[in-house]
Amino acid sequence: MIPDIPFREEFRELLADGRKTATTRSKRYCKAGETFTAFSMSFTAIAVTKTTLRNVAENFFKTEGLSTTEDFVRVWDEIHPRKKYADNPERVIWLHIFKRIG
């Protein structure tokens, strides 16, 4: 079964045109090499690794489809109002790096 990974509507276009090639999650949604869908589009996971929230904010904000570290932190805090970035920037999370198929 191919998992469907939920994304905010604001990321639809970024996913479609390849400007968003990573997502940071509290849990692992798939493994490297597996396929998933989002907005009826298919993607292949290139790498799925554990890292810290700080590492993603500082080094992967562009692959997340965002312009700055501050943008990443803002989006993270909007999605996770009870476990905000500032509460634990060293929190271990799952970074999914992927590419669109087709």
N, CA, C and O atoms as CSV, one atom per row, in Angstrom:
chain,resi,resn,atom,element,x,y,z
A,1,MET,N,N,0.832,-1.181,0.000
A,1,MET,CA,C,0.000,0.000,0.000
A,1,MET,C,C,0.881,1.250,0.000
A,1,MET,O,O,1.814,1.353,0.796
A,2,ILE,N,N,0.591,2.182,-0.875
A,2,ILE,CA,C,1.357,3.418,-0.985
A,2,ILE,C,C,0.798,4.430,0.014
A,2,ILE,O,O,-0.384,4.769,-0.041
A,3,PRO,N,N,1.645,4.914,0.928
A,3,PRO,CA,C,1.141,5.883,1.911
A,3,PRO,C,C,0.828,7.240,1.270
A,3,PRO,O,O,1.472,7.652,0.305
A,4,ASP,N,N,-0.150,7.904,1.817
A,4,ASP,CA,C,-0.497,9.265,1.427
A,4,ASP,C,C,0.003,10.164,2.552
A,4,ASP,O,O,-0.464,10.057,3.686
A,5,ILE,N,N,0.938,11.039,2.248
A,5,ILE,CA,C,1.493,11.928,3.266
A,5,ILE,C,C,0.755,13.263,3.190
A,5,ILE,O,O,0.722,13.890,2.131
A,6,PRO,N,N,0.170,13.697,4.286
A,6,PRO,CA,C,-0.556,14.969,4.252
A,6,PRO,C,C,0.391,16.169,4.230
A,6,PRO,O,O,1.403,16.200,4.930
A,7,PHE,N,N,0.034,17.154,3.406
A,7,PHE,CA,C,0.765,18.410,3.327
A,7,PHE,C,C,-0.235,19.553,3.385
A,7,PHE,O,O,-1.391,19.390,2.993
A,8,ARG,N,N,0.190,20.681,3.860
A,8,ARG,CA,C,-0.642,21.892,3.851
A,8,ARG,C,C,-0.874,22.324,2.408
A,8,ARG,O,O,-0.018,22.137,1.542
A,9,GLU,N,N,-2.029,22.898,2.169
A,9,GLU,CA,C,-2.394,23.351,0.822
A,9,GLU,C,C,-1.354,24.302,0.238
A,9,GLU,O,O,-1.112,24.292,-0.969
A,10,GLU,N,N,-0.742,25.117,1.080
A,10,GLU,CA,C,0.242,26.086,0.589
A,10,GLU,C,C,1.454,25.429,-0.067
A,10,GLU,O,O,2.217,26.097,-0.764
A,11,PHE,N,N,1.639,24.119,0.151
A,11,PHE,CA,C,2.785,23.421,-0.424
A,11,PHE,C,C,2.469,22.696,-1.732
A,11,PHE,O,O,3.373,22.133,-2.348
A,12,ARG,N,N,1.215,22.697,-2.165
A,12,ARG,CA,C,0.833,21.974,-3.381
A,12,ARG,C,C,1.690,22.384,-4.587
A,12,ARG,O,O,2.287,21.535,-5.247
A,13,GLU,N,N,1.743,23.677,-4.863
A,13,GLU,CA,C,2.488,24.164,-6.026
A,13,GLU,C,C,3.987,23.904,-5.873
A,13,GLU,O,O,4.661,23.559,-6.844
A,14,LEU,N,N,4.506,24.069,-4.665
A,14,LEU,CA,C,5.934,23.824,-4.424
A,14,LEU,C,C,6.284,22.360,-4.657
A,14,LEU,O,O,7.354,22.060,-5.186
A,15,LEU,N,N,5.409,21.453,-4.275
A,15,LEU,CA,C,5.615,20.030,-4.536
A,15,LEU,C,C,5.525,19.746,-6.035
A,15,LEU,O,O,6.329,18.989,-6.579
A,16,ALA,N,N,4.547,20.354,-6.695
A,16,ALA,CA,C,4.321,20.110,-8.118
A,16,ALA,C,C,5.503,20.541,-8.977
A,16,ALA,O,O,5.858,19.860,-9.939
A,17,ASP,N,N,6.113,21.671,-8.631
A,17,ASP,CA,C,7.197,22.165,-9.483
A,17,ASP,C,C,8.596,21.854,-8.945
A,17,ASP,O,O,9.589,22.356,-9.472
A,18,GLY,N,N,8.677,21.035,-7.906
A,18,GLY,CA,C,9.976,20.570,-7.420
A,18,GLY,C,C,10.728,21.522,-6.519
A,18,GLY,O,O,11.913,21.314,-6.256
A,19,ARG,N,N,10.063,22.572,-6.034
A,19,ARG,CA,C,10.743,23.485,-5.101
A,19,ARG,C,C,10.706,22.966,-3.675
A,19,ARG,O,O,11.485,23.422,-2.838
A,20,LYS,N,N,9.822,22.024,-3.377
A,20,LYS,CA,C,9.776,21.371,-2.062
A,20,LYS,C,C,10.151,19.913,-2.274
A,20,LYS,O,O,9.406,19.150,-2.888
A,21,THR,N,N,11.313,19.538,-1.758
A,21,THR,CA,C,11.805,18.171,-1.947
A,21,THR,C,C,12.140,17.500,-0.616
A,21,THR,O,O,12.868,16.509,-0.572
A,22,ALA,N,N,11.594,18.059,0.469
A,22,ALA,CA,C,11.807,17.470,1.794
A,22,ALA,C,C,10.633,17.812,2.690
A,22,ALA,O,O,9.952,18.820,2.504
A,23,THR,N,N,10.416,16.944,3.666
A,23,THR,CA,C,9.423,17.216,4.699
A,23,THR,C,C,9.933,16.670,6.020
A,23,THR,O,O,10.520,15.590,6.078
A,24,THR,N,N,9.703,17.424,7.068
A,24,THR,CA,C,10.138,17.061,8.409
A,24,THR,C,C,8.926,16.609,9.200
A,24,THR,O,O,7.917,17.311,9.263
A,25,ARG,N,N,9.028,15.439,9.800
A,25,ARG,CA,C,7.885,14.849,10.491
A,25,ARG,C,C,8.295,14.284,11.845
A,25,ARG,O,O,9.455,13.942,12.076
A,26,SER,N,N,7.309,14.197,12.732
A,26,SER,CA,C,7.528,13.610,14.053
A,26,SER,C,C,7.679,12.097,13.967
A,26,SER,O,O,8.290,11.475,14.836
A,27,LYS,N,N,7.111,11.504,12.899
A,27,LYS,CA,C,7.234,10.058,12.706
A,27,LYS,C,C,7.672,9.775,11.278
A,27,LYS,O,O,7.562,10.629,10.398
A,28,ARG,N,N,8.165,8.579,11.065
A,28,ARG,CA,C,8.593,8.170,9.728
A,28,ARG,C,C,7.366,7.716,8.946
A,28,ARG,O,O,6.586,6.893,9.426
A,29,TYR,N,N,7.198,8.249,7.750
A,29,TYR,CA,C,6.068,7.898,6.891
A,29,TYR,C,C,6.415,6.834,5.873
A,29,TYR,O,O,5.534,6.109,5.411
A,30,CYS,N,N,7.698,6.725,5.511
A,30,CYS,CA,C,8.123,5.729,4.544
A,30,CYS,C,C,9.625,5.524,4.694
A,30,CYS,O,O,10.278,6.178,5.507
A,31,LYS,N,N,10.153,4.617,3.905
A,31,LYS,CA,C,11.587,4.342,3.904
A,31,LYS,C,C,12.172,4.794,2.577
A,31,LYS,O,O,11.443,4.970,1.601
A,32,ALA,N,N,13.481,4.982,2.538
A,32,ALA,CA,C,14.155,5.337,1.289
A,32,ALA,C,C,13.829,4.290,0.235
A,32,ALA,O,O,13.872,3.087,0.493
A,33,GLY,N,N,13.501,4.776,-0.960
A,33,GLY,CA,C,13.164,3.889,-2.063
A,33,GLY,C,C,11.678,3.643,-2.221
A,33,GLY,O,O,11.230,3.176,-3.268
A,34,GLU,N,N,10.914,3.952,-1.193
A,34,GLU,CA,C,9.470,3.750,-1.268
A,34,GLU,C,C,8.793,4.944,-1.927
A,34,GLU,O,O,9.338,6.046,-1.980
A,35,THR,N,N,7.596,4.690,-2.423
A,35,THR,CA,C,6.798,5.706,-3.089
A,35,THR,C,C,5.686,6.173,-2.157
A,35,THR,O,O,5.161,5.390,-1.365
A,36,PHE,N,N,5.333,7.448,-2.256
A,36,PHE,CA,C,4.181,7.974,-1.522
A,36,PHE,C,C,3.438,8.958,-2.413
A,36,PHE,O,O,3.949,9.376,-3.452
A,37,THR,N,N,2.250,9.320,-2.007
A,37,THR,CA,C,1.468,10.294,-2.768
A,37,THR,C,C,1.146,11.505,-1.904
A,37,THR,O,O,1.099,11.437,-0.676
A,38,ALA,N,N,0.927,12.615,-2.601
A,38,ALA,CA,C,0.477,13.864,-1.976
A,38,ALA,C,C,-0.227,14.662,-3.073
A,38,ALA,O,O,0.334,14.867,-4.149
A,39,PHE,N,N,-1.441,15.107,-2.805
A,39,PHE,CA,C,-2.221,15.856,-3.792
A,39,PHE,C,C,-2.322,15.099,-5.114
A,39,PHE,O,O,-2.253,15.702,-6.185
A,40,SER,N,N,-2.484,13.794,-5.040
A,40,SER,CA,C,-2.605,12.920,-6.221
A,40,SER,C,C,-1.338,12.888,-7.078
A,40,SER,O,O,-1.387,12.440,-8.224
A,41,MET,N,N,-0.215,13.350,-6.550
A,41,MET,CA,C,1.076,13.257,-7.237
A,41,MET,C,C,1.886,12.166,-6.542
A,41,MET,O,O,1.715,11.917,-5.348
A,42,SER,N,N,2.769,11.520,-7.301
A,42,SER,CA,C,3.612,10.460,-6.741
A,42,SER,C,C,5.037,10.947,-6.553
A,42,SER,O,O,5.563,11.722,-7.352
A,43,PHE,N,N,5.646,10.473,-5.474
A,43,PHE,CA,C,7.006,10.842,-5.115
A,43,PHE,C,C,7.758,9.595,-4.663
A,43,PHE,O,O,7.152,8.648,-4.161
A,44,THR,N,N,9.070,9.595,-4.842
A,44,THR,CA,C,9.928,8.542,-4.327
A,44,THR,C,C,10.810,9.130,-3.240
A,44,THR,O,O,11.431,10.176,-3.430
A,45,ALA,N,N,10.861,8.456,-2.104
A,45,ALA,CA,C,11.742,8.882,-1.014
A,45,ALA,C,C,13.176,8.514,-1.372
A,45,ALA,O,O,13.479,7.353,-1.648
A,46,ILE,N,N,14.048,9.506,-1.364
A,46,ILE,CA,C,15.464,9.297,-1.660
A,46,ILE,C,C,16.216,8.934,-0.386
A,46,ILE,O,O,17.083,8.061,-0.384
A,47,ALA,N,N,15.865,9.624,0.697
A,47,ALA,CA,C,16.496,9.375,1.994
A,47,ALA,C,C,15.489,9.696,3.090
A,47,ALA,O,O,14.720,10.652,2.988
A,48,VAL,N,N,15.510,8.889,4.125
A,48,VAL,CA,C,14.669,9.134,5.296
A,48,VAL,C,C,15.568,8.902,6.506
A,48,VAL,O,O,15.980,7.776,6.785
A,49,THR,N,N,15.863,9.987,7.218
A,49,THR,CA,C,16.827,9.897,8.300
A,49,THR,C,C,16.363,10.662,9.532
A,49,THR,O,O,15.563,11.593,9.450
A,50,LYS,N,N,16.888,10.239,10.669
A,50,LYS,CA,C,16.666,10.983,11.907
A,50,LYS,C,C,17.691,12.101,11.981
A,50,LYS,O,O,18.857,11.924,11.628
A,51,THR,N,N,17.238,13.244,12.441
A,51,THR,CA,C,18.121,14.392,12.642
A,51,THR,C,C,17.447,15.297,13.658
A,51,THR,O,O,16.386,14.966,14.187
A,52,THR,N,N,18.058,16.427,13.927
A,52,THR,CA,C,17.444,17.352,14.878
A,52,THR,C,C,16.637,18.417,14.145
A,52,THR,O,O,16.897,18.740,12.986
A,53,LEU,N,N,15.678,18.938,14.842
A,53,LEU,CA,C,14.869,20.022,14.311
A,53,LEU,C,C,15.758,21.218,13.944
A,53,LEU,O,O,15.550,21.858,12.914
A,54,ARG,N,N,16.736,21.508,14.784
A,54,ARG,CA,C,17.666,22.615,14.513
A,54,ARG,C,C,18.421,22.386,13.198
A,54,ARG,O,O,18.573,23.315,12.405
A,55,ASN,N,N,18.889,21.167,12.966
A,55,ASN,CA,C,19.614,20.874,11.734
A,55,ASN,C,C,18.742,21.153,10.510
A,55,ASN,O,O,19.210,21.738,9.534
A,56,VAL,N,N,17.496,20.741,10.560
A,56,VAL,CA,C,16.594,20.995,9.432
A,56,VAL,C,C,16.373,22.496,9.271
A,56,VAL,O,O,16.460,23.022,8.161
A,57,ALA,N,N,16.089,23.183,10.366
A,57,ALA,CA,C,15.824,24.625,10.299
A,57,ALA,C,C,17.010,25.390,9.711
A,57,ALA,O,O,16.824,26.331,8.940
A,58,GLU,N,N,18.210,24.990,10.069
A,58,GLU,CA,C,19.396,25.719,9.634
A,58,GLU,C,C,19.930,25.280,8.271
A,58,GLU,O,O,20.530,26.082,7.556
A,59,ASN,N,N,19.717,24.009,7.903
A,59,ASN,CA,C,20.368,23.482,6.702
A,59,ASN,C,C,19.435,22.965,5.614
A,59,ASN,O,O,19.875,22.770,4.480
A,60,PHE,N,N,18.178,22.742,5.920
A,60,PHE,CA,C,17.270,22.144,4.945
A,60,PHE,C,C,16.028,22.989,4.680
A,60,PHE,O,O,15.090,22.503,4.049
A,61,PHE,N,N,15.994,24.238,5.141
A,61,PHE,CA,C,14.795,25.058,4.946
A,61,PHE,C,C,14.472,25.243,3.465
A,61,PHE,O,O,13.300,25.312,3.097
A,62,LYS,N,N,15.495,25.323,2.607
A,62,LYS,CA,C,15.229,25.491,1.171
A,62,LYS,C,C,14.618,24.233,0.564
A,62,LYS,O,O,13.707,24.328,-0.259
A,63,THR,N,N,15.105,23.057,0.955
A,63,THR,CA,C,14.502,21.832,0.428
A,63,THR,C,C,13.095,21.641,0.973
A,63,THR,O,O,12.291,20.912,0.391
A,64,GLU,N,N,12.796,22.298,2.094
A,64,GLU,CA,C,11.440,22.298,2.635
A,64,GLU,C,C,10.528,23.267,1.872
A,64,GLU,O,O,9.338,23.375,2.168
A,65,GLY,N,N,11.096,23.961,0.896
A,65,GLY,CA,C,10.317,24.892,0.093
A,65,GLY,C,C,10.172,26.272,0.715
A,65,GLY,O,O,9.291,27.043,0.333
A,66,LEU,N,N,11.037,26.582,1.675
A,66,LEU,CA,C,10.942,27.852,2.396
A,66,LEU,C,C,12.169,28.708,2.118
A,66,LEU,O,O,13.189,28.212,1.641
A,67,SER,N,N,12.061,29.995,2.419
A,67,SER,CA,C,13.127,30.937,2.081
A,67,SER,C,C,14.169,31.126,3.165
A,67,SER,O,O,15.325,31.432,2.870
A,68,THR,N,N,13.774,30.945,4.421
A,68,THR,CA,C,14.696,31.210,5.535
A,68,THR,C,C,14.469,30.221,6.674
A,68,THR,O,O,13.460,29.517,6.731
A,69,THR,N,N,15.437,30.197,7.570
A,69,THR,CA,C,15.288,29.414,8.802
A,69,THR,C,C,14.062,29.888,9.570
A,69,THR,O,O,13.311,29.075,10.109
A,70,GLU,N,N,13.859,31.193,9.619
A,70,GLU,CA,C,12.716,31.753,10.348
A,70,GLU,C,C,11.390,31.294,9.747
A,70,GLU,O,O,10.429,31.050,10.477
A,71,ASP,N,N,11.334,31.177,8.421
A,71,ASP,CA,C,10.118,30.667,7.776
A,71,ASP,C,C,9.845,29.229,8.207
A,71,ASP,O,O,8.704,28.856,8.480
A,72,PHE,N,N,10.917,28.421,8.264
A,72,PHE,CA,C,10.744,27.030,8.700
A,72,PHE,C,C,10.207,26.989,10.128
A,72,PHE,O,O,9.262,26.255,10.417
A,73,VAL,N,N,10.805,27.769,11.011
A,73,VAL,CA,C,10.375,27.787,12.411
A,73,VAL,C,C,8.916,28.238,12.519
A,73,VAL,O,O,8.145,27.657,13.282
A,74,ARG,N,N,8.537,29.255,11.772
A,74,ARG,CA,C,7.149,29.738,11.782
A,74,ARG,C,C,6.173,28.638,11.356
A,74,ARG,O,O,5.156,28.419,12.013
A,75,VAL,N,N,6.487,27.949,10.257
A,75,VAL,CA,C,5.601,26.885,9.779
A,75,VAL,C,C,5.557,25.735,10.787
A,75,VAL,O,O,4.486,25.201,11.077
A,76,TRP,N,N,6.719,25.355,11.318
A,76,TRP,CA,C,6.752,24.278,12.314
A,76,TRP,C,C,5.855,24.634,13.498
A,76,TRP,O,O,5.066,23.805,13.950
A,77,ASP,N,N,5.972,25.856,13.998
A,77,ASP,CA,C,5.191,26.292,15.157
A,77,ASP,C,C,3.695,26.336,14.851
A,77,ASP,O,O,2.878,26.038,15.722
A,78,GLU,N,N,3.330,26.704,13.626
A,78,GLU,CA,C,1.913,26.702,13.247
A,78,GLU,C,C,1.350,25.290,13.237
A,78,GLU,O,O,0.214,25.068,13.655
A,79,ILE,N,N,2.138,24.340,12.761
A,79,ILE,CA,C,1.686,22.949,12.669
A,79,ILE,C,C,1.754,22.255,14.030
A,79,ILE,O,O,0.951,21.366,14.310
A,80,HIS,N,N,2.705,22.654,14.876
A,80,HIS,CA,C,2.940,22.005,16.172
A,80,HIS,C,C,2.814,23.021,17.313
A,80,HIS,O,O,3.809,23.328,17.969
A,81,PRO,N,N,1.622,23.541,17.558
A,81,PRO,CA,C,1.478,24.598,18.572
A,81,PRO,C,C,1.793,24.149,19.999
A,81,PRO,O,O,2.088,24.986,20.853
A,82,ARG,N,N,1.734,22.846,20.271
A,82,ARG,CA,C,2.035,22.371,21.632
A,82,ARG,C,C,3.481,21.943,21.811
A,82,ARG,O,O,3.935,21.750,22.939
A,83,LYS,N,N,4.218,21.789,20.698
A,83,LYS,CA,C,5.631,21.402,20.760
A,83,LYS,C,C,6.403,22.294,19.801
A,83,LYS,O,O,6.929,21.834,18.787
A,84,LYS,N,N,6.460,23.558,20.134
A,84,LYS,CA,C,7.092,24.543,19.266
A,84,LYS,C,C,8.598,24.348,19.182
A,84,LYS,O,O,9.216,23.694,20.023
A,85,TYR,N,N,9.160,24.935,18.144
A,85,TYR,CA,C,10.593,24.836,17.890
A,85,TYR,C,C,11.410,25.248,19.114
A,85,TYR,O,O,12.322,24.527,19.519
A,86,ALA,N,N,11.095,26.390,19.700
A,86,ALA,CA,C,11.876,26.924,20.821
A,86,ALA,C,C,11.819,26.031,22.058
A,86,ALA,O,O,12.702,26.098,22.913
A,87,ASP,N,N,10.784,25.194,22.154
A,87,ASP,CA,C,10.670,24.288,23.296
A,87,ASP,C,C,11.784,23.247,23.318
A,87,ASP,O,O,12.228,22.826,24.386
A,88,ASN,N,N,12.243,22.824,22.107
A,88,ASN,CA,C,13.289,21.809,22.037
A,88,ASN,C,C,13.867,21.740,20.619
A,88,ASN,O,O,13.502,20.848,19.854
A,89,PRO,N,N,14.758,22.662,20.260
A,89,PRO,CA,C,15.336,22.624,18.915
A,89,PRO,C,C,16.194,21.381,18.661
A,89,PRO,O,O,16.506,21.069,17.512
A,90,GLU,N,N,16.573,20.679,19.718
A,90,GLU,CA,C,17.360,19.447,19.554
A,90,GLU,C,C,16.471,18.206,19.465
A,90,GLU,O,O,16.969,17.081,19.460
A,91,ARG,N,N,15.182,18.412,19.395
A,91,ARG,CA,C,14.238,17.294,19.241
A,91,ARG,C,C,14.620,16.470,18.013
A,91,ARG,O,O,14.922,17.022,16.956
A,92,VAL,N,N,14.604,15.157,18.161
A,92,VAL,CA,C,14.910,14.264,17.046
A,92,VAL,C,C,13.634,14.042,16.243
A,92,VAL,O,O,12.591,13.668,16.778
A,93,ILE,N,N,13.755,14.284,14.943
A,93,ILE,CA,C,12.618,14.157,14.027
A,93,ILE,C,C,13.068,13.348,12.808
A,93,ILE,O,O,14.236,12.976,12.695
A,94,TRP,N,N,12.134,13.084,11.906
A,94,TRP,CA,C,12.425,12.351,10.673
A,94,TRP,C,C,12.441,13.322,9.500
A,94,TRP,O,O,11.466,14.035,9.264
A,95,LEU,N,N,13.531,13.347,8.780
A,95,LEU,CA,C,13.644,14.157,7.562
A,95,LEU,C,C,13.467,13.226,6.364
A,95,LEU,O,O,14.235,12.283,6.174
A,96,HIS,N,N,12.443,13.509,5.565
A,96,HIS,CA,C,12.151,12.745,4.346
A,96,HIS,C,C,12.575,13.598,3.151
A,96,HIS,O,O,12.036,14.684,2.938
A,97,ILE,N,N,13.531,13.109,2.380
A,97,ILE,CA,C,13.961,13.796,1.162
A,97,ILE,C,C,13.443,12.977,-0.021
A,97,ILE,O,O,13.577,11.753,-0.044
A,98,PHE,N,N,12.855,13.661,-0.997
A,98,PHE,CA,C,12.159,12.938,-2.065
A,98,PHE,C,C,12.240,13.659,-3.400
A,98,PHE,O,O,12.710,14.793,-3.486
A,99,LYS,N,N,11.772,12.979,-4.442
A,99,LYS,CA,C,11.664,13.591,-5.761
A,99,LYS,C,C,10.328,13.156,-6.363
A,99,LYS,O,O,9.809,12.076,-6.080
A,100,ARG,N,N,9.805,14.026,-7.190
A,100,ARG,CA,C,8.521,13.740,-7.844
A,100,ARG,C,C,8.739,12.752,-8.980
A,100,ARG,O,O,9.748,12.799,-9.683
A,101,ILE,N,N,7.785,11.869,-9.141
A,101,ILE,CA,C,7.812,10.893,-10.219
A,101,ILE,C,C,6.877,11.394,-11.319
A,101,ILE,O,O,5.721,11.720,-11.052
A,102,GLY,N,N,7.365,11.455,-12.525
A,102,GLY,CA,C,6.522,11.820,-13.663
A,102,GLY,C,C,6.384,13.281,-13.910
A,102,GLY,O,O,5.694,13.686,-14.845
